[in-house]
């Protein structure tokens, strides 16, 4: 199964994330990235999961299987598949690069082109922040390959479907 | 009133009159409440918490009501794990209540503290850890609802010590009045399948030349046997089944092709392989039924009915997938099925059945199939059977004359050796409510499985339960040994443990009657005596080590 982005709305309660990740592990689905936070409604959290599973040998839709298993969990309110063509996918990168006077200007130039922000400047290092589609972040990191990266952190994908649809807690469905 | 007494009232509200369990430090308050409510809620103490969990499971399988098991924190809770997993794999409704250390001690590696909610995460439908006594009412109600709703299963409620000891002041424990006993809140309706899909399924079955029904434990737990039988009769459609569905159709029902799968009948498996339309009801098509999912019923247009939508197409793709309760879907399907006879198909199957393996009788020794048939003959159709896991389990499945639903209790999914004694104890409590006819509870086991949980003999003796354990002793772990013969050139690694267990002496030590036999007549005599005793008994049957379970493929 190629990588897929699932958006899962769950009750914002202790232990819910463990239930979801335990389910994915138990059913043999790898979690490539995961991001979680409360939504505008504090009773709900949105979990964005990028997952890939083994290829189905028997023609059974594996993605459908993990979605249905996730839906079965009591604290799951809704599970959506976010297709890149019909949604927006974003990731945040923080990267700390060792930099001195000789390299600072070059790093700044790359950041400018990628629209990365400089959020810390210290005598021996710089921290950049970049938001974008995962491919853009990959490309930016590729440009930094020749510079000494001290630390790096990516949030994993967070995503929303395009259009006017939203989830209604009251009706328990998209509306 | 304290929270533990409130818990008793909630159990009564949910219709609970028996709890299987084992006391301990973290459940002292709950046991004190049980003491006070002893006239309304019976507590059964087992030898080991695993036995209590299996007893609750056995009770639930016979009655259809959730079984309740209670254990203390730490080892009490971990000892439940196999029992909860067995119930989960076989979709048995159960509410497990565990004590835990006080909320102030949680997370500090306190004495007898264990994170049981985490441990049971993948083997419960859901679980709860109470953080305050105010959560007790909604949580216990939710636990019973979840255990019984849709696909049934176990739910665990973990109650810290201070929560079970909480009193009504300063905060009242209950803000809504309790329901009257035995009047739990109504459950949400069960789905009956989408109309268009049911019509399409009926059309496919009507047009079929070789239709077949394949049913599993879902039909057992939905009590859908009658609805299924009506469909068989109207459309002249035969039916094969899984281990979990034994007894749903009588063994001698002309539509019943019997057990299929790895250890089923060759004729039933042939019928599945040749069917052109297959109606699958309440079966999850595991590897025991479909070794190689793609090769399962390769010629059949498949209609899959299940209460759990995640089962539809999980292992084997379905052409029509219907989410719904088995009784409701079959009831909608029945009027759409054309009444017609299918003599060619039935005749073809009868021909395959004529070629099925028939074991040879030998009365001078004990042959497993003869033991099973003698058991059925002498125990009658009212008997409830439980098994452990191994060769004896499959002989019991193959050769007992299964006549009634909810009467063959076996750990089909988890395959837990040691399941049967506890389950038989639960079944014995469930089987003979006041005024009802006595139903013998027969525990069929082998010397391997029996060694795992034979300690529950003390429970059978304590309560004077007429559980008869029939131990097919081949002095080996026969099922695994058999695999070693077929796949490992007969290298019997660890399957011939050297033991000198004297079951007669042990039976005497536990305070129950023991019998030993090595030929059919002496077995029948012992079994008759044991049935007459109406008391716990063990019968050791010395069988040949080379007896094998037949394969179905």
Boltz contact constraints between the chains, C-beta under 6 A:
constraints:
  - contact:
      token1: [A, 22]
      token2: [B, 121]
      max_distance: 6.0
  - contact:
      token1: [A, 22]
      token2: [B, 122]
      max_distance: 6.0
  - contact:
      token1: [A, 26]
      token2: [B, 122]
      max_distance: 6.0
  - contact:
      token1: [A, 58]
      token2: [B, 293]
      max_distance: 6.0
  - contact:
      token1: [A, 58]
      token2: [B, 294]
      max_distance: 6.0
  - contact:
      token1: [A, 59]
      token2: [B, 317]
      max_distance: 6.0
  - contact:
      token1: [A, 60]
      token2: [B, 313]
      max_distance: 6.0
  - contact:
      token1: [A, 60]
      token2: [B, 317]
      max_distance: 6.0
  - contact:
      token1: [A, 65]
      token2: [B, 314]
      max_distance: 6.0
  - contact:
      token1: [A, 68]
      token2: [B, 309]
      max_distance: 6.0
  - contact:
      token1: [A, 68]
      token2: [B, 310]
      max_distance: 6.0
  - contact:
      token1: [A, 69]
      token2: [B, 310]
      max_distance: 6.0
  - contact:
      token1: [A, 72]
      token2: [B, 310]
      max_distance: 6.0
  - contact:
      token1: [A, 74]
      token2: [B, 126]
      max_distance: 6.0
